[in-house]
Amino acid sequence: MRLSPDELRARKRRNLFIALGLLAFIVLVFLTTVLRLQQNQADARAALAAPGVVTAEPAAR
């Protein structure tokens, strides 16, 4: 089955929008992950810097 030039253009346009949507989703997931990691690291640093916090040390043998 051969597609007409209009159908081929429509298919290419549809594939382009699908690819752009997928790329946008990947970027969104990546940025969310990076921001959550940064926030977790900042929270951990703040918890260690808080007064009265005792850090766990390895047990002596």
C-alpha positions, 0 to 999 in steps of 0.5 A: 500500500502506497501512501499519498504525499499528504499522508506521508507528511502527516505521518512525519509530523505525527512522528515528530510530535511523538518524539518531541513529547517523549523527549520532553517527558525524559527531560522532565523526569531527569530534572525532577530526579536531579532536583530531588537529589540536590534537595536530599543532599541539602537536607542531609547537610543541614541535619549534620550541621544542626546542633546537638546531632550525634553522628553514628561512628563505626563500632570498634572491634 
